[in-house]
Structures are given as structure tokens and as C-alpha cells.
Amino acid sequence: GVDYVLGAKEGQLMNVSMATDNGAAYFNIIAPGKKNEAMFIGSTSGNQFEGPLPASGDYKIRVSLMRSAARRDETANYRLEMIID
């Protein structure tokens, strides 16, 4: 997977969307101070998140392939759009 880090403040609105050519690609959002506990899980919630942020700090947007696809050596082209208002 790949991590993207965005600094933001509590209460700001975040919008993240991903377009991909592989249905097994997804992203998670990890809030500041959390190791691997995602506040948004793309594999179950889809490829778009929009909402207010619960805390100030650095948010990780982690793009990954589902384990089964990664084991088959699949790849994914994707376009990730991240907006913080």
C-alpha cells in the first residue's frame, strides 16, 4: 500500500474520492494519533468519503489492494482526489 499524509484541523471538511481500474483497490483514512485503526474503511464503505474531521493533526490516506488480489500480483491504476475545506 501507499500512505498519503494530510494535515488538517478539527472540524474541517474532508472529501476523498478514488477512481481505479481494479475493483480490489480501496483506501482507508487513519486519524491523528491512531496506528492502524481506520475511521473510514473503503473496502466496506466505497471509494468516497466526505465529512467533518474529529481532531487536528496528520491524517493518513492509505491506498491498498485486497489481500487476495495482492497475492495474485495484481496491480491497480488509480486517481486519488483529496480536498480539505
Secondary structure by P-SEA (a helix, b strand, c coil): cbbbbbbbcccbbbbbbbbccccccbbbbbccccccccccccccccccccccccccccccccccccaaaaaabbbbbbbbbbbcc
